[in-house]
Amino acid sequence: MNSEIKSAVEKFEKLIESQLERVERMKNQKGFIDYSKLDKIIIGVCGGDGIGPVITNESSRILRELLADEVKSGRVEFRNIEGLTIENRVKAGKAIPDDVLEELKKCHVILKGPTTTPRAGDPWPNIESANVAMRKELDLFANVRPVRVPDKGIDWTFFRENTEGAYTLGSCGINVTDDLAFDFTVTTTQGTERIARLAYEYARKNGKKRVSIITKANVVKTTDGKFLKLCQEIGKEYPEITTDDWYIDITTAKLIDEKRRRDFSVFILPNLYGDIITDEAAEFQGGVGTAGSANIGMRYAMFEAIHGSAPRMVAEGRSKYADPCSMLRASVMLLSHIGFNDKADKLARALDICMFEEKKLTITGRDTGATCEEFGDYVLETINKLG
């Protein structure tokens, strides 16, 4: 065995060991946290970088208004968490600096702004995505993204596995030689079963009649094949729900089929496929700026916009015109997750009015439209009118 192969095998062995340790941790997990039994719910507000602080601060302002009575009574506490900027992360040499992670772990739920992930050619070192790191550190295994456009027959909810697949070892690839590189994808029994069960439980509780499992199991036979078989086994426990499965390539085509897309309801997907297809789905709703995202774990939950940090907007001095709607949709999911469904419904209704019905103000990302703050004022004004 030459030195290049030996070095690669040693690195791969360490990756296997770390994943086996993660499997053991999953086996010992307890159930979901019950927010109704907490004396105080701590909401961390983490602005990120780029346009993140602008849209996160606006969403935080509206959340604080909606939860003013709960804050006053001590039932809810907001905590601002700084330090998740690209500059600070590069300085620490970590996707999430240790002091920031410590503060995040003191919260129950987190409202998180977009963060910059360096790519080849960027002026930053190749540090891991803060999103991927947070999902792993807090074990936020389920990325839940709803997309709803009633007049197009679209009412979809995506359950994207967050901690496995092609992303879990995304920064741990191996360059065996200058000519050969490997990345890895991971599927575990425990990781797949918990995302599948969460999706089926959601379908049952919300009267959804179909769950679609999305893979490329005909080609990626081992990991995608395992994901498909395990999801199908969980589906047998829910006989009132129809289970079907689709390959990722044909799924992307059928989502634009006006007749067939009406059949879809709840999706279960591995990480990479879920990332791609939920961005496509969001376009039907008006783009990634209109869709929020929940990252759910047993102990923690994080809510975020599904778009990036838009550094170009900052460089061009346009950050104050950033669209807060994706973060506000995420805030709806946050409110619902911690048990304030009436407030979640009120915010969701106000957003429908402001974004699709009245449309008194329009966000364009430039000075031709409203500022982020002006749109936030419009949403608050609408909420107050709803009573």
LOTI-767106 format. One record per residue (C-alpha): residue number from 1; residue in one letter; chain; x, y, z. Coordinates in pm, 1 decimal. Layout:
N
NUM; a; A; X; Y; Z
...
This chain:
387
1; m; A; 0.0; 0.0; 0.0
2; n; A; 159.4; 328.3; -104.5
3; s; A; 170.9; 627.6; 129.2
4; e; A; -116.2; 816.2; -41.5
5; i; A; -355.2; 523.2; -5.9
6; k; A; -244.1; 453.9; 351.2
7; s; A; -304.5; 817.3; 451.3
8; a; A; -649.9; 817.0; 289.2
9; v; A; -745.9; 489.6; 461.4
10; e; A; -640.6; 629.9; 799.1
11; k; A; -855.4; 939.7; 748.6
12; f; A; -1150.8; 727.9; 635.6
13; e; A; -1113.2; 506.6; 941.5
14; k; A; -1142.9; 811.8; 1167.4
15; l; A; -1457.6; 923.0; 984.5
16; i; A; -1613.0; 579.9; 1032.4
17; e; A; -1529.9; 584.5; 1403.3
18; s; A; -1687.0; 929.0; 1447.7
19; q; A; -2005.9; 819.3; 1272.0
20; l; A; -2031.6; 502.0; 1480.6
21; e; A; -2002.5; 719.0; 1792.2
22; r; A; -2285.3; 935.7; 1657.6
23; v; A; -2499.7; 626.3; 1605.9
24; e; A; -2453.2; 533.6; 1972.2
25; r; A; -2555.1; 883.2; 2078.9
26; m; A; -2871.6; 857.6; 1871.7
27; k; A; -2955.1; 523.0; 2028.4
28; n; A; -2947.6; 688.1; 2372.2
29; q; A; -3163.9; 988.3; 2281.1
30; k; A; -3469.8; 1077.2; 2484.5
31; g; A; -3793.5; 1223.5; 2351.6
32; f; A; -3872.6; 1574.4; 2233.4
33; i; A; -3866.3; 1865.7; 2475.5
34; d; A; -4208.5; 1974.5; 2605.1
35; y; A; -4216.3; 2354.7; 2590.7
36; s; A; -4539.5; 2371.7; 2789.2
37; k; A; -4353.9; 2236.5; 3092.9
38; l; A; -4073.1; 2494.0; 3084.2
39; d; A; -4081.5; 2781.4; 3331.5
40; k; A; -3912.2; 3001.8; 3070.2
41; i; A; -3855.6; 2962.6; 2697.3
42; i; A; -3528.0; 3121.7; 2583.6
43; i; A; -3520.7; 3246.8; 2225.3
44; g; A; -3172.9; 3317.3; 2089.8
45; v; A; -3145.1; 3577.0; 1813.4
46; c; A; -2834.6; 3527.2; 1600.4
47; g; A; -2799.5; 3771.2; 1311.3
48; g; A; -2528.0; 3600.7; 1109.2
49; d; A; -2362.6; 3814.5; 844.1
50; g; A; -2433.7; 3991.7; 515.0
51; i; A; -2799.1; 4095.4; 515.5
52; g; A; -2859.3; 3854.2; 805.8
53; p; A; -2857.0; 4111.3; 1088.0
54; v; A; -3097.8; 4337.4; 897.8
55; i; A; -3368.7; 4079.6; 833.0
56; t; A; -3315.9; 3900.2; 1164.4
57; n; A; -3348.1; 4220.1; 1366.6
58; e; A; -3673.3; 4301.8; 1186.3
59; s; A; -3814.8; 3956.6; 1252.7
60; s; A; -3701.9; 3978.7; 1615.5
61; r; A; -3875.6; 4314.6; 1651.2
62; i; A; -4205.7; 4166.0; 1533.0
63; l; A; -4166.1; 3855.4; 1749.2
64; r; A; -4099.5; 4069.6; 2056.3
65; e; A; -4413.9; 4266.9; 1983.9
66; l; A; -4623.2; 3952.7; 1948.6
67; l; A; -4475.6; 3802.3; 2266.3
68; a; A; -4466.3; 4122.7; 2469.8
69; d; A; -4699.0; 3988.5; 2740.5
70; e; A; -4500.6; 3665.7; 2770.8
71; v; A; -4172.9; 3857.7; 2796.8
72; k; A; -4321.9; 4084.7; 3062.9
73; s; A; -4441.2; 3786.5; 3267.9
74; g; A; -4104.4; 3609.6; 3238.0
75; r; A; -4245.3; 3320.7; 3035.3
76; v; A; -4025.6; 3411.6; 2735.2
77; e; A; -3677.2; 3563.1; 2719.8
78; f; A; -3494.1; 3691.6; 2412.2
79; r; A; -3113.6; 3675.0; 2401.1
80; n; A; -2902.8; 3842.3; 2132.4
81; i; A; -2607.1; 3623.5; 2033.3
82; e; A; -2323.6; 3791.8; 1847.5
83; g; A; -2017.5; 3645.0; 1683.4
84; l; A; -2145.1; 3429.5; 1397.0
85; t; A; -2004.8; 3660.3; 1129.9
86; i; A; -1767.0; 3525.0; 868.1
87; e; A; -1488.8; 3744.6; 1007.7
88; n; A; -1525.6; 3608.2; 1359.4
89; r; A; -1557.7; 3250.8; 1239.6
90; v; A; -1242.9; 3280.3; 1028.7
91; k; A; -1057.8; 3437.3; 1322.6
92; a; A; -1157.4; 3142.6; 1543.0
93; g; A; -1082.5; 2895.4; 1265.5
94; k; A; -1419.9; 2726.1; 1324.7
95; a; A; -1761.9; 2716.1; 1165.4
96; i; A; -1904.2; 2821.6; 1504.0
97; p; A; -1665.8; 2977.5; 1759.6
98; d; A; -1669.9; 2798.8; 2096.0
99; d; A; -1810.4; 3095.3; 2291.1
100; v; A; -2092.8; 3139.5; 2039.9
101; l; A; -2180.2; 2769.3; 2051.8
102; e; A; -2187.2; 2783.8; 2432.0
103; e; A; -2440.1; 3068.4; 2419.0
104; l; A; -2651.4; 2889.5; 2157.5
105; k; A; -2674.1; 2582.2; 2378.5
106; k; A; -2821.7; 2793.4; 2659.7
107; c; A; -3126.7; 2865.4; 2441.2
108; h; A; -3424.8; 2648.9; 2356.0
109; v; A; -3496.8; 2788.8; 2009.5
110; i; A; -3285.9; 3007.2; 1782.1
111; l; A; -3381.7; 3263.0; 1519.9
112; k; A; -3078.9; 3262.8; 1289.4
113; g; A; -2987.1; 3493.2; 1004.0
114; p; A; -2802.2; 3376.8; 692.0
115; t; A; -2428.1; 3311.8; 717.4
116; t; A; -2159.8; 3312.7; 449.7
117; t; A; -2009.4; 2975.9; 356.0
118; p; A; -1669.8; 3010.5; 183.5
119; r; A; -1626.6; 2840.5; -151.9
120; a; A; -1333.9; 2785.3; -384.7
121; g; A; -1205.8; 3121.9; -507.0
122; d; A; -1339.3; 3319.5; -210.3
123; p; A; -1097.0; 3521.4; 2.8
124; w; A; -1184.4; 3314.4; 310.2
125; p; A; -1033.2; 2988.5; 439.5
126; n; A; -1226.7; 2667.2; 371.7
127; i; A; -1420.8; 2652.4; 699.0
128; e; A; -1735.3; 2445.2; 729.3
129; s; A; -2082.2; 2590.0; 678.1
130; a; A; -2214.7; 2739.8; 1002.8
131; n; A; -2555.6; 2591.7; 918.6
132; v; A; -2418.9; 2241.4; 875.6
133; a; A; -2212.4; 2275.5; 1194.2
134; m; A; -2509.4; 2403.7; 1396.4
135; r; A; -2728.1; 2120.1; 1275.0
136; k; A; -2464.0; 1868.5; 1380.3
137; e; A; -2373.2; 2032.3; 1713.5
138; l; A; -2737.2; 2074.5; 1820.1
139; d; A; -2851.1; 1756.3; 1641.4
140; l; A; -3114.0; 1941.9; 1438.7
141; f; A; -3196.1; 1640.4; 1228.4
142; a; A; -3510.8; 1761.2; 1052.1
143; n; A; -3524.5; 2053.6; 812.3
144; v; A; -3891.9; 2133.0; 761.1
145; r; A; -3994.1; 2363.6; 476.6
146; p; A; -4358.2; 2432.2; 386.9
147; v; A; -4458.1; 2574.6; 48.6
148; r; A; -4819.1; 2672.8; -12.6
149; v; A; -4979.3; 2833.4; -319.2
150; p; A; -5352.6; 2754.3; -303.9
151; d; A; -5444.7; 2888.1; -648.7
152; k; A; -5185.9; 2655.3; -805.0
153; g; A; -5294.1; 2352.1; -604.2
154; i; A; -4967.8; 2350.2; -410.9
155; d; A; -4965.2; 2250.8; -43.7
156; w; A; -4631.1; 2084.7; 18.7
157; t; A; -4427.0; 2015.2; 329.7
158; f; A; -4069.0; 1892.2; 290.0
159; f; A; -3889.4; 1689.4; 557.6
160; r; A; -3522.9; 1705.4; 462.5
161; e; A; -3280.0; 1497.6; 668.3
162; n; A; -3030.2; 1745.5; 805.2
163; t; A; -2741.5; 1559.1; 964.2
164; e; A; -2650.9; 1283.7; 719.4
165; g; A; -2636.3; 1237.0; 342.4
166; a; A; -2380.1; 1422.3; 132.7
167; y; A; -2351.2; 1719.6; 368.6
168; t; A; -2258.1; 1558.5; 698.4
169; l; A; -1894.7; 1506.8; 592.7
170; g; A; -1886.8; 1791.7; 343.3
171; s; A; -1564.0; 1938.0; 477.3
172; c; A; -1401.2; 1597.5; 539.3
173; g; A; -1329.4; 1487.2; 185.2
174; i; A; -994.8; 1329.0; 100.8
175; n; A; -752.7; 1430.2; -171.8
176; v; A; -576.2; 1101.6; -224.7
177; t; A; -345.1; 1248.6; -489.2
178; d; A; -349.0; 1560.4; -707.7
179; d; A; -559.1; 1358.8; -952.1
180; l; A; -804.9; 1183.2; -719.7
181; a; A; -1045.9; 1318.6; -459.3
182; f; A; -1325.8; 1158.5; -257.1
183; d; A; -1625.3; 1295.4; -70.1
184; f; A; -1863.2; 1081.4; 133.7
185; t; A; -2233.2; 1031.3; 197.7
186; v; A; -2373.8; 874.8; 514.2
187; t; A; -2700.0; 696.1; 592.3
188; t; A; -2778.4; 543.3; 932.7
189; t; A; -3076.0; 342.6; 1052.3
190; q; A; -3138.6; 573.8; 1347.1
191; g; A; -3104.8; 894.0; 1145.5
192; t; A; -3339.1; 778.4; 871.9
193; e; A; -3603.3; 632.9; 1101.3
194; r; A; -3638.3; 950.8; 1306.6
195; i; A; -3684.9; 1181.8; 1005.6
196; a; A; -3933.5; 936.8; 852.8
197; r; A; -4132.9; 906.4; 1173.3
198; l; A; -4145.4; 1283.4; 1217.1
199; a; A; -4280.8; 1322.3; 862.6
200; y; A; -4544.9; 1052.5; 904.7
201; e; A; -4650.7; 1188.6; 1242.6
202; y; A; -4689.7; 1533.1; 1086.5
203; a; A; -4897.4; 1383.1; 805.5
204; r; A; -5122.2; 1198.2; 1050.2
205; k; A; -5174.3; 1497.1; 1280.3
206; n; A; -5248.5; 1731.9; 990.8
207; g; A; -5472.0; 1504.5; 786.3
208; k; A; -5225.7; 1461.8; 499.7
209; k; A; -5299.6; 1156.3; 288.9
210; r; A; -4974.4; 1102.7; 97.8
211; v; A; -4604.6; 1081.8; 184.3
212; s; A; -4352.1; 1068.1; -99.3
213; i; A; -3999.0; 933.6; -44.4
214; i; A; -3744.4; 1095.6; -276.0
215; t; A; -3410.3; 925.8; -354.8
216; k; A; -3189.6; 812.5; -640.4
217; a; A; -3187.6; 455.3; -510.7
218; n; A; -3167.0; 304.4; -858.0
219; v; A; -2813.8; 444.9; -894.0
220; v; A; -2695.4; 530.2; -541.3
221; k; A; -2789.9; 182.9; -430.5
222; t; A; -2635.3; 150.5; -85.0
223; t; A; -2708.2; 473.5; 101.8
224; d; A; -3015.2; 589.4; -93.7
225; g; A; -3137.1; 230.2; -105.6
226; k; A; -3113.5; 205.7; 272.7
227; f; A; -3294.7; 540.4; 313.8
228; l; A; -3579.0; 426.4; 86.1
229; k; A; -3627.0; 86.2; 250.9
230; l; A; -3626.3; 226.7; 605.3
231; c; A; -3878.1; 500.1; 518.0
232; q; A; -4103.0; 242.0; 354.3
233; e; A; -4090.6; 28.4; 669.9
234; i; A; -4193.8; 326.2; 885.1
235; g; A; -4473.1; 400.4; 636.3
236; k; A; -4627.7; 58.3; 705.0
237; e; A; -4706.0; 181.9; 1057.0
238; y; A; -4937.6; 445.5; 905.7
239; p; A; -5179.2; 244.4; 689.0
240; e; A; -5418.2; 536.4; 641.4
241; i; A; -5146.4; 727.5; 455.8
242; t; A; -5046.2; 642.7; 99.0
243; t; A; -4670.4; 600.9; 58.2
244; d; A; -4503.5; 634.5; -280.0
245; d; A; -4145.1; 688.6; -388.9
246; w; A; -3987.5; 893.3; -665.1
247; y; A; -3639.2; 950.5; -800.6
248; i; A; -3507.5; 1299.3; -745.4
249; d; A; -3464.2; 1381.2; -1115.5
250; i; A; -3822.8; 1300.9; -1218.2
251; t; A; -3953.7; 1470.0; -902.2
252; t; A; -3801.5; 1801.1; -1007.4
253; a; A; -3980.1; 1762.2; -1341.0
254; k; A; -4316.8; 1665.6; -1191.6
255; l; A; -4320.9; 1966.1; -959.1
256; i; A; -4371.1; 2182.6; -1266.7
257; d; A; -4639.5; 1950.6; -1407.3
258; e; A; -4955.6; 2146.3; -1328.1
259; k; A; -5171.5; 1834.3; -1304.3
260; r; A; -4935.6; 1591.5; -1131.0
261; r; A; -4792.0; 1831.8; -872.3
262; r; A; -5132.1; 1854.7; -701.8
263; d; A; -5089.2; 1493.2; -591.3
264; f; A; -4783.1; 1569.7; -378.6
265; s; A; -4824.6; 1655.9; -12.1
266; v; A; -4548.1; 1549.5; 230.3
267; f; A; -4195.3; 1468.4; 115.1
268; i; A; -3908.4; 1286.4; 288.7
269; l; A; -3565.3; 1346.7; 136.4
270; p; A; -3195.2; 1299.4; 209.6
271; n; A; -2999.7; 1618.6; 270.4
272; l; A; -2865.8; 1717.0; -72.6
273; y; A; -3184.7; 1642.2; -265.6
274; g; A; -3390.0; 1828.6; -7.3
275; d; A; -3170.8; 2135.8; -33.8
276; i; A; -3209.0; 2154.7; -411.0
277; i; A; -3574.3; 2072.6; -448.1
278; t; A; -3701.1; 2302.8; -173.0
279; d; A; -3542.4; 2598.3; -350.3
280; e; A; -3724.4; 2495.0; -667.2
281; a; A; -4048.1; 2459.7; -473.1
282; a; A; -4008.8; 2802.6; -314.6
283; e; A; -4006.9; 2961.2; -661.1
284; f; A; -4374.3; 2871.2; -700.3
285; q; A; -4447.0; 3073.9; -388.4
286; g; A; -4254.3; 3377.0; -510.5
287; g; A; -3889.9; 3280.1; -457.9
288; v; A; -3659.7; 3182.2; -174.7
289; g; A; -3726.9; 3518.2; -11.1
290; t; A; -4082.5; 3406.6; 65.8
291; a; A; -4010.8; 3074.0; 238.3
292; g; A; -3899.2; 2999.9; 591.7
293; s; A; -3726.7; 2696.4; 730.9
294; a; A; -3734.3; 2505.0; 1059.8
295; n; A; -3452.0; 2284.9; 1186.6
296; i; A; -3590.1; 2052.8; 1451.3
297; g; A; -3412.3; 1834.4; 1704.6
298; m; A; -3509.1; 1660.0; 2026.9
299; r; A; -3371.2; 1936.7; 2250.0
300; y; A; -3311.0; 2237.0; 2025.2
301; a; A; -3475.0; 2401.5; 1725.5
302; m; A; -3344.3; 2666.9; 1487.3
303; f; A; -3546.8; 2880.3; 1245.5
304; e; A; -3400.0; 3061.2; 946.8
305; a; A; -3446.7; 3206.0; 601.5
306; i; A; -3373.1; 2962.1; 320.8
307; h; A; -3166.6; 3209.2; 118.7
308; g; A; -2806.8; 3319.7; 160.2
309; s; A; -2634.2; 3621.5; 311.9
310; a; A; -2628.5; 3827.3; -11.7
311; p; A; -2286.9; 3991.6; 34.7
312; r; A; -2332.6; 4176.0; -295.1
313; m; A; -2626.0; 4368.1; -148.8
314; v; A; -2406.9; 4477.4; 140.0
315; a; A; -2117.9; 4571.6; -90.5
316; e; A; -2354.0; 4783.6; -298.4
317; g; A; -2505.4; 4952.7; 6.6
318; r; A; -2848.7; 4794.4; -41.4
319; s; A; -2877.9; 4587.7; 277.4
320; k; A; -3150.4; 4809.0; 425.2
321; y; A; -3370.3; 4706.0; 131.7
322; a; A; -3337.9; 4334.4; 208.9
323; d; A; -3660.9; 4134.5; 211.2
324; p; A; -3748.4; 4003.6; 561.9
325; c; A; -4032.9; 3776.4; 444.2
326; s; A; -3837.9; 3450.1; 455.1
327; m; A; -3729.4; 3523.2; 813.6
328; l; A; -4082.3; 3623.6; 903.7
329; r; A; -4216.0; 3296.4; 762.7
330; a; A; -3956.7; 3119.9; 975.9
331; s; A; -4083.3; 3321.9; 1273.1
332; v; A; -4432.3; 3182.4; 1210.9
333; m; A; -4287.8; 2833.3; 1241.1
334; l; A; -4097.6; 2930.9; 1556.7
335; l; A; -4412.8; 3056.0; 1726.2
336; s; A; -4601.5; 2741.4; 1634.1
337; h; A; -4318.9; 2515.9; 1749.4
338; i; A; -4311.1; 2660.6; 2101.7
339; g; A; -4688.2; 2645.7; 2140.1
340; f; A; -4810.7; 2995.3; 2049.7
341; n; A; -5027.2; 2881.5; 1760.5
342; d; A; -5269.2; 3174.5; 1780.2
343; k; A; -4984.0; 3422.0; 1742.0
344; a; A; -4832.7; 3211.7; 1462.5
345; d; A; -5164.9; 3216.5; 1278.0
346; k; A; -5192.7; 3593.3; 1319.9
347; l; A; -4844.3; 3655.8; 1180.3
348; a; A; -4904.4; 3413.4; 892.1
349; r; A; -5230.9; 3589.7; 805.9
350; a; A; -5064.6; 3931.3; 819.3
351; l; A; -4791.1; 3811.0; 584.0
352; d; A; -5046.8; 3676.2; 336.5
353; i; A; -5216.7; 4014.5; 335.4
354; c; A; -4895.2; 4214.1; 300.1
355; m; A; -4726.2; 3986.1; 46.6
356; f; A; -5012.3; 3868.5; -174.8
357; e; A; -5339.2; 4052.3; -112.1
358; e; A; -5306.3; 4422.6; -29.0
359; k; A; -4942.0; 4459.3; -133.9
360; k; A; -4931.2; 4824.2; -26.5
361; l; A; -4552.4; 4798.2; -12.3
362; t; A; -4318.1; 4599.6; -233.9
363; i; A; -3966.1; 4481.2; -154.5
364; t; A; -3738.6; 4497.6; -458.5
365; g; A; -3396.6; 4480.8; -293.8
366; r; A; -3326.7; 4833.0; -421.0
367; d; A; -3439.0; 5189.6; -355.3
368; t; A; -3727.7; 5129.6; -597.3
369; g; A; -3902.0; 4941.5; -317.0
370; a; A; -3963.2; 4958.4; 56.0
371; t; A; -3690.7; 4915.5; 313.7
372; c; A; -3683.4; 4614.5; 541.2
373; e; A; -3794.6; 4830.9; 833.2
374; e; A; -4078.9; 4990.5; 637.6
375; f; A; -4210.3; 4648.7; 541.5
376; g; A; -4182.1; 4538.9; 905.0
377; d; A; -4390.3; 4840.4; 1007.2
378; y; A; -4649.2; 4738.1; 747.8
379; v; A; -4665.9; 4385.5; 890.4
380; l; A; -4701.2; 4515.7; 1248.1
381; e; A; -4973.4; 4758.0; 1139.6
382; t; A; -5157.9; 4467.9; 973.8
383; i; A; -5122.1; 4249.7; 1283.9
384; n; A; -5271.9; 4525.2; 1499.5
385; k; A; -5566.0; 4557.4; 1260.8
386; l; A; -5632.9; 4185.4; 1291.3
387; g; A; -5679.2; 4237.5; 1667.3
